[in-house]
């Protein structure tokens, strides 16, 4: 049947995290006691006031198409959030709402990259950056980082990666999968390089903005270098901050020209985001961030628990995360000790022997690591860590 598929469809790989999530659901349906540490979503339910606002919207007949780029009410709420929380000023025509931050990223990449353009992606990276860049017929340029440099690129690495074909730099802080966040000084140093290359755009993926404990306040590259605002696409959404993954609301803030082009692309795919979800997201953005702090405090406590347990396992090296809800330990010594080919086989081995699901670091461009999510109950996390310790020691 491959002769009926396009070259693009044959070449694109499915999302590794989505494949594992499907496998976990299948195993659970078969009766297996699987603890899922592969999930990239909050385990908390969406808070009741947000759900109630959606119920009321349904009852009030809010069931029609909205503007392609989102309702003015939600866009104004996003503008207020960006002003209040990030000290960034945007106009209404510089905001576009999409069906999740993933679509916002997809639309942005399709908007700014031509065939043959280069997009710089620091590794480890979120699993979908590279495939989306390839779908745009552009060229991913991977900057490898290591645990010893806290999985963050240096100004020298960035300078060396930029060529006349470079069009885009993707930054994700706090990072999925490592959980590390760039400091103000680190971002400022990267900004100094970017100022020398005015044709390079920046995509700042801020989806884990509020799940942050390693710094006093979230900072992105526009905060430290306002001169870059006119060539930066800021991505965010409701999924991680407000436990709204299934509601599928993401957004981008960018120069008007880019937003209008993203709107055209979105108009030919999904059209507007879900109308009910937009009402719910507007409600979520109206709450003070302190309302959701119970989630963020729980992630931090689980992070501390998992970090200590992992570093007690012989052959595991794990640095603290600054935020998100992941840990990204180096397991190369264990792979070698167990005589396994790679972290991919190690992840399979762990699932088969312990019924604990993790994601191999190779999926994020960093072989020899695994990603664990702390977005599960304390009971599940403790049990999963005990199971891991029993077979990896």
ZAMARGU-4260 file (C-alpha; in steps of 0.2 Angstrom, whole numbers, plus 5000, padded with zeros to 4 digits):
<rodrens>
0) 5000/5000/5000 | 5015/5012/5001 | 5012/5016/4983 | 4996/5026/4988 | 5006/5036/5001
5) 5015/5052/4999 | 5034/5053/5001 | 5030/5064/5016 | 5018/5052/5024 | 5030/5038/5022
10) 5045/5047/5029 | 5037/5055/5045 | 5038/5045/5061 | 5024/5045/5074 | 5026/5054/5090
15) 5036/5043/5101 | 5027/5049/5117 | 5010/5046/5109 | 5015/5028/5103 | 5020/5024/5121
20) 5004/5032/5128 | 4994/5021/5116 | 5004/5005/5122 | 5001/5009/5140 | 4982/5011/5137
25) 4982/4994/5128 | 4992/4985/5142 | 4980/4993/5155 | 4965/4987/5145 | 4973/4969/5145
30) 4974/4970/5164 | 4992/4974/5167 | 4997/4985/5182 | 5006/4998/5172 | 5013/5014/5181
35) 5014/5027/5167 | 5029/5038/5170 | 5029/5042/5151 | 5015/5054/5151 | 5018/5073/5147
40) 5002/5079/5155 | 4996/5084/5172 | 4988/5070/5183 | 4976/5083/5191 | 4959/5086/5185
45) 4954/5103/5177 | 4948/5114/5192 | 4929/5115/5194 | 4927/5133/5190 | 4934/5131/5173
50) 4923/5116/5170 | 4908/5125/5176 | 4911/5139/5164 | 4911/5127/5150 | 4895/5119/5156
55) 4887/5136/5156 | 4893/5140/5139 | 4885/5124/5132 | 4869/5128/5141 | 4869/5146/5133
60) 4871/5139/5116 | 4890/5144/5113 | 4891/5130/5100 | 4895/5139/5084 | 4911/5143/5074
65) 4921/5157/5081 | 4934/5168/5073 | 4948/5157/5065 | 4961/5166/5076 | 4950/5164/5092
70) 4937/5174/5101 | 4941/5193/5105 | 4937/5189/5123 | 4950/5175/5124 | 4963/5185/5115
75) 4961/5200/5126 | 4963/5188/5141 | 4979/5182/5133 | 4985/5200/5130 | 4982/5204/5149
80) 4991/5188/5154 | 5006/5193/5143 | 5006/5211/5150 | 5004/5206/5168 | 5014/5190/5169
85) 5027/5193/5156 | 5028/5212/5154 | 5025/5210/5136 | 5014/5221/5125 | 5004/5214/5111
90) 4989/5220/5100 | 4974/5210/5096 | 4980/5206/5079 | 4996/5199/5086 | 4988/5184/5095
95) 4981/5168/5087 | 4973/5154/5097 | 4974/5136/5090 | 4970/5118/5095 | 4984/5116/5107
100) 5001/5123/5108 | 5007/5109/5096 | 4996/5117/5082 | 5003/5134/5086 | 5020/5127/5084
105) 5015/5118/5068 | 5007/5134/5061 | 5022/5144/5065 | 5035/5133/5058 | 5025/5131/5042
110) 5023/5150/5041 | 5041/5155/5042 | 5052/5141/5035 | 5055/5138/5016 | 5062/5122/5009
115) 5081/5121/5012 | 5080/5134/5027 | 5089/5128/5043 | 5080/5127/5060 | 5092/5126/5075
120) 5085/5114/5088 | 5095/5111/5104 | 5095/5093/5110 | 5087/5086/5120 | 5071/5092/5112
125) 5053/5090/5112 | 5049/5075/5101 | 5038/5085/5088 | 5050/5099/5084 | 5061/5089/5072
130) 5047/5081/5062 | 5037/5097/5060 | 5053/5106/5053 | 5055/5091/5041 | 5037/5092/5036
135) 5041/5110/5031 | 5055/5103/5019 | 5067/5113/5030 | 5083/5106/5038 | 5084/5103/5057
140) 5101/5108/5064 | 5104/5099/5080 | 5115/5107/5094 | 5119/5093/5106 | 5120/5097/5124
145) 5126/5086/5139 | 5122/5083/5157 | 5138/5092/5161 | 5132/5108/5153 | 5115/5106/5161
150) 5107/5102/5144 | 5108/5120/5139 | 5117/5127/5123 | 5131/5140/5125 | 5133/5156/5115
155) 5148/5148/5106 | 5138/5133/5101 | 5124/5144/5094 | 5136/5155/5085 | 5144/5140/5076
160) 5127/5133/5071 | 5121/5148/5062 | 5124/5149/5043 | 5117/5160/5029 | 5103/5147/5028
165) 5098/5148/5046 | 5080/5155/5048 | 5074/5149/5065 | 5080/5145/5083 | 5068/5135/5094
170) 5070/5138/5113 | 5060/5128/5126 | 5062/5134/5144 | 5058/5125/5156 | 5063/5111/5144
175) 5054/5095/5139 | 5062/5083/5142 | 5076/5089/5154 | 5066/5101/5165 | 5080/5114/5165
180) 5077/5132/5162 | 5089/5146/5155 | 5093/5159/5167 | 5092/5178/5163 | 5111/5179/5160
185) 5111/5163/5149 | 5097/5170/5139 | 5105/5187/5137 | 5121/5179/5131 | 5111/5170/5118
190) 5102/5186/5113 | 5119/5194/5110 | 5123/5181/5097 | 5105/5183/5089 | 5107/5202/5088
195) 5121/5199/5076 | 5110/5189/5065 | 5095/5199/5061 | 5087/5186/5049 | 5086/5173/5062
200) 5069/5171/5070 | 5065/5164/5087 | 5052/5152/5093 | 5050/5153/5112 | 5040/5138/5118
205) 5035/5144/5135 | 5022/5130/5139 | 5029/5126/5156 | 5030/5144/5161 | 5021/5141/5178
210) 5028/5125/5182 | 5045/5133/5188 | 5054/5132/5204 | 5072/5135/5200 | 5071/5153/5197
215) 5062/5168/5206 | 5052/5172/5190 | 5049/5165/5173 | 5060/5174/5160 | 5060/5171/5141
220) 5072/5179/5128 | 5061/5194/5124 | 5061/5199/5142 | 5080/5200/5143 | 5081/5207/5125
225) 5066/5217/5120 | 5074/5221/5103 | 5070/5203/5098 | 5051/5204/5100 | 5049/5209/5082
230) 5056/5192/5077 | 5050/5181/5091 | 5035/5169/5091 | 5030/5166/5109 | 5020/5150/5111
235) 5010/5145/5126 | 4994/5137/5131 | 4981/5130/5144 | 4986/5112/5144 | 5001/5111/5157
240) 4997/5127/5167 | 4979/5123/5171 | 4978/5104/5168 | 4968/5106/5152 | 4977/5095/5140
245) 4961/5088/5132 | 4953/5105/5130 | 4966/5108/5116 | 4969/5127/5118 | 4986/5135/5113
250) 4991/5152/5107 | 5005/5161/5099 | 5010/5180/5101 | 5020/5186/5086 | 5022/5201/5074
255) 5006/5204/5065 | 5013/5198/5048 | 5017/5181/5055 | 5000/5180/5064 | 4990/5184/5049
260) 5000/5170/5039 | 4997/5158/5053 | 4978/5162/5052 | 4978/5158/5034 | 4986/5141/5037
265) 4974/5137/5051 | 4959/5142/5041 | 4964/5128/5029 | 4966/5114/5042 | 4956/5115/5058
270) 4948/5133/5056 | 4944/5139/5073 | 4948/5131/5090 | 4934/5123/5100 | 4922/5136/5106
275) 4918/5129/5122 | 4936/5126/5126 | 4939/5144/5122 | 4927/5150/5136 | 4935/5138/5148
280) 4953/5145/5144 | 4946/5162/5146 | 4940/5158/5164 | 4957/5149/5168 | 4967/5165/5162
285) 4956/5175/5174 | 4962/5167/5189 | 4978/5172/5199 | 4992/5160/5197 | 4991/5156/5215
290) 4975/5147/5213 | 4984/5133/5204 | 4999/5133/5215 | 4994/5117/5223 | 4998/5108/5207
295) 5015/5116/5205 | 5020/5112/5223 | 5015/5094/5221 | 5026/5093/5205 | 5041/5100/5215
300) 5038/5088/5230 | 5037/5073/5217 | 5053/5079/5208 | 5063/5080/5224 | 5057/5062/5229
305) 5061/5055/5212 | 5078/5064/5210 | 5084/5057/5227 | 5078/5039/5222 | 5086/5039/5205
310) 5103/5045/5211 | 5103/5031/5223 | 5103/5019/5209 | 5120/5013/5204 | 5124/5019/5186
315) 5111/5033/5186 | 5116/5051/5185 | 5102/5064/5186 | 5103/5083/5189 | 5089/5093/5197
320) 5076/5100/5185 | 5071/5119/5186 | 5053/5115/5182 | 5041/5106/5171 | 5037/5089/5178
325) 5051/5078/5171 | 5068/5071/5175 | 5080/5066/5162 | 5093/5054/5170 | 5109/5048/5161
330) 5108/5029/5161 | 5122/5024/5149 | 5131/5014/5163 | 5116/5004/5166 | 5113/5001/5147
335) 5131/4995/5147 | 5130/4984/5162 | 5114/4975/5156 | 5122/4973/5139 | 5108/4981/5130
340) 5110/4990/5113 | 5103/5007/5119 | 5091/5016/5129 | 5077/5011/5118 | 5079/4993/5123
345) 5082/4998/5141 | 5065/5006/5141 | 5057/4991/5134 | 5066/4980/5147 | 5059/4991/5161
350) 5042/4990/5154 | 5042/4971/5152 | 5050/4968/5169 | 5042/4981/5180 | 5027/4987/5171
355) 5034/5005/5172 | 5033/5015/5156 | 5047/5028/5153 | 5052/5036/5137 | 5070/5033/5129
360) 5081/5048/5127 | 5084/5044/5109 | 5066/5050/5106 | 5072/5067/5111 | 5089/5067/5102
365) 5099/5062/5117 | 5103/5043/5117 | 5109/5035/5134 | 5095/5044/5144 | 5077/5041/5149
370) 5063/5053/5153 | 5052/5051/5168 | 5037/5061/5171 | 5032/5065/5189 | 5014/5069/5184
375) 5007/5055/5194 | 5002/5052/5212 | 5015/5050/5226 | 5009/5032/5229 | 5012/5028/5210
380) 5028/5037/5209 | 5035/5028/5225 | 5030/5011/5218 | 5037/5015/5201 | 5054/5020/5209
385) 5054/5005/5219 | 5051/4994/5204 | 5065/5003/5194 | 5077/5001/5208 | 5074/4983/5210
390) 5080/4979/5192 | 5092/4993/5189 | 5103/4991/5205
</rodrens>
